Structures are given as C-alpha cells and as structure tokens.
Amino acid sequence: MLKPQGIKQQVSVIAAGIAGTVVALVLLVQLVMTLQNDLANIRRQGQTLAKVIGENVSAALAFQDPSTALETLQALERSPLVLEATIIDAQGELFAQYRKAQSSSGSGLPSVGLQLGDVRKENIEQSIDLAGTQIGAIQLTISTNEAFSRLFASAWVSLIIWLLGTAIAYLFAERLNNRIVSPLQRLSRLMIGVSASEDYSQRFNYEDDSEIGQLSDSFNQMLAQIEDREARLHRAIDDLEVARDQAEAAARSKSSFLANMSHEIRTPMNGVIGMTSLLKRSNLDETQKLYFETIEKSANSLLVIIDDILDFTKIEAGRLEIHNQVFDLQGVMSSVADFFAEPARLKGLDFSIDVDEGIPTRIIGDSGRVRQVLLNLVGNAIKFTGEGRVAVQVVLTGSELDRKMRFSVTDTGVGISDAEQSSVFTEFFQADSSSVRRFGGTGLGLAIARQLVTLMGVT
C-alpha cells in the first residue's frame, strides 16, 4: 500500500505537472508548425524543380528524343531532394525516367535507379507545355526525410527543454512550500501535540502579515480562550466537589440522625405497646378498653412511620440488603389477606386476592420485602377507597423461556391524575395536600416501595 503524500509533496508535484504540461503543449505546437513549414518548403522546391525540368525537356519531348530528356533528368543527381523523375508524353506513355543510381528499367527505356529502402516521400506532378499546348507531364518523387530528421532533432531539444522546465518548476514549488506549506505543517504538528497533551498553554510562533499569519493569530487566540475556559472549568469542578462532599456529609448526618432518632423512639414505643397489651388483659370497663385500643392503634401507626423512616435512611445510605431465598408465595399472600381483612370489612369494602393457578407455590426472592411492598400498596388502596372494592391479582407473563410474575393492585378509590402519576412515587409527595389531614401518612410508603422493587431487580 502506497504511503499517502503530504500536502508539500502534492503541491510540488501539481506545480511541476502544470508547468510540464504547459511547456509540453507549447513545444508540441512548435514542433507541429515547424514540420508543416519544412514540408511546405520541400513541396515548393519540388514544384520549382518540376517546372524547370519540364521547360528544359519540352523540346526533347516535342521531337521525341528520350536520350536528351534523360540527360536533362540526370542533372537531378546533384539534388538530394528528388528520388525519382518520370516524363509522360501526350498519349500517357512513359517517355523517360530517372532514379537515383543506375538500374534497368525493364521497359527498354533509358532510366537511372537507386534502392534507398524505406523513406518518406511525396509525389509532385507538373504539366509540360509548348506554345500553350500540353505535350506531356513530369512526375517527381521527392524525399521528405530531411523535414522529419529536423523534426526528430528538434524533438530531442524540446525534450531537454521540457525536462529542464519541469525541474525548474519543481524547484520553485519547493521554495514556495518552504514559505507556505512548512508553516502549515508545523501548525498541524502543534495541533496534534495540543490535542494529545491537552496543554493549552502552547502557542504557534509565526510573524507575517499573510493569511498564514492571520491563521496563526486566530489559532493562538483560540488556545487562549480554551485555556481560560479550562481554568474556569477546573475551578468550577473543584467548587462542585467541595459542595458534593458537603452535601454527602450533610446527607450522612441526616441519615444517621434519622436512624438514631427512629431507634431511640422505637425502643420506648415498644414499651408503651407492651404495657398497653398487658393493661388490656386486666379488669377494665368498656371505656377504659376503648382508650387502650386507641393508644395501641396510635402506637402501631407510629411504629409504621418509624419503620418507613428507617427503611428510607437505609436505602439512602445504600445499606438496605435484599435476601433472596426460597419462600411460599401463598403464605405471603395469605398474611396480606389476614392483615387487611378486618380494615376492609370495617369500611364495607370488597377485598380479594387472586393468584394465577400456573404460578408455583415456592419461588425465590425476599419474602419480607415482597410483603412490605404489597402492604404499602394495599394499605394505600384501602386508605383512599371509600366504597367499592380493592383487588390484588398475581398473574404469569412473558414467554416460556422468560417467565415473570406481575402483581397488580386495583381499587375504586379517588384515583391519581395523569399529571401526578410520575410524581406519586417520590419522597414526601401526596397527590392531594388535603389527604394529609384526612388520611395521615408521611408520603414515604410508595417511594420506599418503588426503591425496594428497583433493588430486587424487578420492572
């Protein structure tokens, strides 16, 4: 594979090629014109000789004296131009013939001949007149070798001139390259070096008022702008890294604070719930039992909130782990049904759980987190449904080689608008601010459910 030429070599070759082509065309035209002039001169000389010879042999032709005519023709021996001369009488018969050197004509007519091999020649015919009457004609065969010999000699000279002209053009192109292409090559190498090292403090030194000088100034200005931008970018990155470290430290402090506070609150709350359970077993009247049930419900609700905060802080800190193991799906669904059967009955809701028959009873996953997600979803459905039904359905999806289970919870509650569906699974968000007062809650349940589903690798 040929190595690609650089711009310097290309410029030199193109300049030399253009100059060589122009010189070659000029020399070619000159050679053709010279050949045409030489051939025209030879033809004129031949016509002049034919006219002179015709006048000299007119008397011999009129008196039918071929010997005299032949003696006249032999005078052509001193002319290198004529190869052959033939005199024809008025009846078109051969009267006399001359050729270079002596040979037999084979016709009984006197002739002089010369065997010259392959030569370039032309024929010239001239009529022979006497007293205004044509009595015959003379035909001359002249050699044009002299014209072509001069052409060949001129061609050699032209070839030398063409080679010299092309070489001189190439040398001038090389000198031009040193002024134009060499700075461009240095600029290209500098650009490659800057791109590789990312050192924008380098500059291209070239002092000239030409376009290359303007290009040099523009390139240096661009490097200065990039260098300034890089400096500002590094300062911004440093500031962002400091801000990131501060934000991470603040997030860690917040998560640690929430975890510690949740743990500290959970400990006495467990004591409150335990004592409430013991007091409920004692002899109490109906009013006292109602008070203790209210205390127990409030304490359990508070524990749910504390558990949500603990899970949220663990997820934020990246410390929540998923434990995949074999578990009984029917058992998990039964526990969800038992947990919400009484709240649904008290609100007059039709609550049902339907599991597809094709789903295996034992699957691999984190049963606790699956149960937690379902509790959040079903709990929200029952909380925000005033009448109607809440249904949980588990069905098989996917192909034979890629089986999946889809859990869906549907209800006849207030619903969520299309604009708020993308935000309802974010932290501390509730679709209707009045629902906080009506139903309570922290707004963490659905956000935790979404993050648990993501951690379990489910879509």
N, C-alpha and C positions, 0 to 999 in steps of 0.2 A: 504493500500500500504506500502510495507516494505521500510524503510529508507535505501538508498544506503550506503554500508560500505565504510569507508575511506581506504586509502592505508595502514595505520598502521594495522587496523584490518585484511585486506586482507592478508598482509604479515604474520601476526601471524597465521592466520587460515591455509594458504598454508603450512607454515613451519611445523606446528603441524600435518597437514594432511599427508604430505610426510613422516615425521618421524613415525607417527602412522601406515601408510601403510607398510613401510619397516619392522617395528617391527612385525606387524601382519603377514606379509608373512613369516618372519623368524620363528616366533612361530608356525605358521600353518605347515610349513615344518617339524619342530622339532616334533610336535605332531603326524603328519602322520608317520614319521620314527619311533618314539617310539612305536606307535601302531603296526606297521609292525614287529618290533623286538620282542615285547611281544607275538604277535600271533605266530611268528616263534618259540619262546622258548616253548610255550604251545604245539605246534604241535610236537616238538622234544620230550618233556616229554611224550606226549601221545603215540608216536611211540615206545619210550623205554618201557613204561608200557605194551603196547600191545605185544611187543616182549618177555618181561619177563613172562607175564601171559601165552602167547602161549607155551613157553617152559615148564612151570610148569603143564599145563593141557594136554600136549601131551600124557602122559601115560594114564591118565584117559580117554581121547578120544579114544586111541587105544584099551583099554579094555572095552569101552562102560560103564564107571562108571560116570554118570552125578552128583551123590552126591558129589564125590570127586572134580569134576570140579567146582561144586557150592561152596564148601568150599574154594577152591582156589580163586574164584571170590569174595567171601565175604571179602577177605583181602583188597579189594579196598575200603572198607568202610572208612578206615583211610585216603584215598586220596580225597581231596576236588575237584580234577580236574575231576574225572570220574563221569558221571551221570548214565551211563548205559553200560553194557558189555554183549555181545551175542556171544556164541560159535556155529558155524555151522559145521556139520560133512561133510564128503566127498560127501555124497549124497545131500548136500544142505539143510538138515533138521535141525531144531532147536535142539541143544543138551543141552544147559544150558544158563540161562540168569540171569543177576544181575541188580538190580535197587536200588537206594537209598531208604532205609526203606523197610518193608515187605509188600507185597501185593500178591494177587493171580494172577498168570499169565494167568489163563483162558485156558491153554492148557494142564494141567496135569503135566507140567514140573515145577521143583522147580525154584523159582525166588525171587528176593528181589526187591522192588519198592519204589520210592519216588516221590511225587507230588510237583514239585518245581515252577509251574506256568510258566510264560513267561521268558525264559532265552536264552542267546546267546550261541550256541553250534555248534560243528563241529563233523563230523564222521571220524574215522580212522580205516582202515581195514588192518589186518596183517595175512598172511597165517601161518598155524601150520604144521611144517614138522617133520617127524620122519624117521631117516635113509635116508634122501634125498628124501622122498616121502611125498607129501602134503596129510595130512589126514583130514584137515579141515581149518577153518579160524576163527579169532576172530575179532569182530567189537566193537570198543569203541566209545561212545558218550561223548566227553569232553566239559566242560564248558569254554567259553572264557570271562565270566563276569569279571574275575579278570583283564584282559587286558583293558577292556573298563572302569572298575572302576578307574584303574590307569590313563586312558586317561581323564576321567572327572575331576579327582583331578588335573591332570596336566593342564587341560583347565582353571580351576579356577585360578591356579597360573599364567598361561600365561595371562589371562585377567587382573589380577592385575598388572603384569609387563607391559602389553600394555598401561594400563591407566597411570601408573607412567611414562613410556617413553614418551607418548603423552603430558602429563602435563609438564614434564621437557623440551621437545622441544618447547612448547608454551612459557614457561618462558624465555628460551634462545632467542626465536624470539622477545619477548617483550624487552629484553635488547638490542638486535640488532636494534630494532625500535628506541629506545632512542638515538642511535648513528647515525642512517641514516635517518629514516623517520621523526623524530621530527624536525630536521633542515629543511627538505623539507617542512614540514607543516608551520613552521614559515616563510620560504621564500614565500610560497603561500599566506599566510595572508598579508605579506608585499606588495606583488604584487597587491593584491586586494585593499589594502588601498591606494597605489600609484595611481592605476587606478581611484579610486573613488575621491580622493582629488586632483589629478594632482600636488602633491607636490613631485617633483623630487629631492629634497634635502635629502631625507631619504636614509639610507644605511643599508645593511644587515651585521651584525657583526658575523663572524664565522671564527675562526682561526684554520685551519687544512690543511695538505698537500694532503688530499684525493681529489677525484673527486668533492665532495661537496664543498670543499674549493675553487677549481677552478671555479665551478659554481657560488659561492658567489662572487669571484673576477670579473668574467665576468658580472654578474648582476649589481654590483656596477659601473663597467666601463660603461655599457650601460646607467645607470641612470645619470652618469656624462655627457655623450655625449648628452642625451636628455635634461638635464638641461641647458647645454651650447647652444644647438640649440634653446630651448625655449627662452632663454635670447636674443639671436641674432634675433629671430623671433619677439619678443616684441619690440626690438629696431627698426627693420625694419618697423613694423606696426606703431610705433609712428612717424617715419620719413615719411611714406606714408600718415598718417593722416595730418601731417603738410603740406605736399605737396598738398594733396587734398584740404585742407582749403585754401591754397594759390591759387590753380587753380580755385576753386569756386569763391573766391574773385575777381580774375582776370576776370573770365567769367562774373560775375555780373557787374564789372566795364565796361567791353567791351559792354555788352548788354545795360547797362544804357547809355553809351556814344553814341552807335549807335542809340538808341531810341531818345535820346535828340537831336542829330545832325539831324536825319531824320525829327523830328518835327520842328526843327529850320529852316531846308532847305525848308520843305513843306510850311511853312507859307509865306515866300516871293515868292515862286514859284506860289502859288495860286494867289498872287497879280499880278505877271507877266502875268499869263494866263488870269486873268480877264481884265487887261489893254489891252492885245493883242486882246481879243474879242471885246472890246469897240472900239479900233482903227480900226479893220477890218470893222466896220459898218460906219465909216466916209468916206468921199470922198477921195479915194486913186486910184492912177493909177495901172495898172496891175503889174508893177514891185514891187511897194510897197506892194500890196496884196500878191505877191509871197513871199516876205521877211517875212511878218507877219505870213503866213501859215507855213513857215519853223520854225519860232520862236515857234509857237503854238505846232507843232509836236514834236519839241525837248523838250519843257517844259512838254508835256504829257508823253513822253518817260522817262524823268527824274522822273516824279511822279510815274510811274510804278515801276521804280527801287527803289525809296524811300519806296513805299508800300511793295515791296518784303523784303526790309531790316527790316521794322517794323514788318512784319509777322514773319520773321526769328528770330528776337530778342524775340518776344513774345513766340514763340514755344520753344526756348532755355530756357527761364525763366519759362516755364510751366504756362504761364498766358493767353494763347490763349484758348478761350472758344468756344464750339460748341453749337448752339442754335437749338434744334430740335422743329419744328413746322410744321403745315400743309402748303404746298405750291403747286403752279401749275407748274408741270414739263414742260408742253407745253410752258408756259410763259418763263421759264428759257431757254429752247432750242431755242425759238424764239429770245430772246435777244442775245444769242450767234450767231445765224444766221445773225441777223441785224448787229452785231458788225464786223463780218468778211466778209460780203458780198462784200463790196467795196474793201478791200485789196486783196481778191481773184480775183475779176474782173480785177483789175489793173494788176495783174501778169498773167492773162489769165488762171486761174485755174478753174477746175470744182469743186465747193464746194457744198456739200449736207449734210443734216441731216435727218436721217430716224429713227423714233420712232415706235417700235412694237405696233400694234393695241391693243394687250391684256394688255398693261400697263395702269393702272388707271391714270387719269389726275391729281388727287390730292394725294400726298404722304407725308410722314412725314420725315423731315430731315432739314438740314441747307441749304437753297436755296442759300445763298450768297457764302458759301464755295464750294458747288457743281458747281456753276457758275465760281468761281475762278479757280478751278481745270480744268474745261473744257476750260476756256480762256487760261490757260497756255499750255495745251496740243495742242489745235487747233492752238494757236499762234505759237508754235514751228513748227507744221506741215506746216503751210503756209510759215513761215520764211525760212525753209530749203527745200522747194519744188520749183524747178524752172519751171517745166511744168508737166502737167498731172492733177491729181485730189487729193482732200482731202475730206474724207468721215467720218461722225460721225454717229454711229449706237447705238441704245439702244434696247436691247432685254431682254426677260424674260428667266431666268434659274432656275434650282433647281426643287424640287418635288412640288406636290400640297400643302403639308403642310409646305414647306420651300421655298417660292418664293423669288427670288432675281433678281435684275436688273444688267446687265452688260453694261458698257459704253466702247466703243472702238473707237479709232481714227486711221484711216489708211491713208497713203499718198504714193505718188510715188517719194518721195524725195531721198536724198543721203543715208538714212538708217544708222544703227548703227551695227558695227561688234559684233559677239557673245562675244568676249573678253571684250568689253566695255559696254555691256548691264547691267552688275551688278554694274557698277560704275557711270552710267549716271545720276542716281537719287541721287547722293551725292552732298554736297555743293561745289560750285565753280568749278564744273567739266564740261568740254565740250569735246566731243569725238575728235574734230579736233581743235588744237590750232589756225589754220588759220581762223576758223569760227568766232573767237572773232573779228578779224579785218574786216571780210566780213559782218557779220550779227550783231555784237554787243551782249550785254547781260551780265549779272553778273554770270550766272551759278547757280542762286538760284531758278529759277522757278520750275524746275522738283523736286528739293529737297523739296521745300515747298509743292508742290502737293502731293508728297509721304507722307509727315508728316500729311497733312490735311486728306488724305484718312485713315491713321492709327488712327488719333484722332476720326474720325467718325465711327470707328469700322468696316471698310469695308476691304475686302480682294480682 
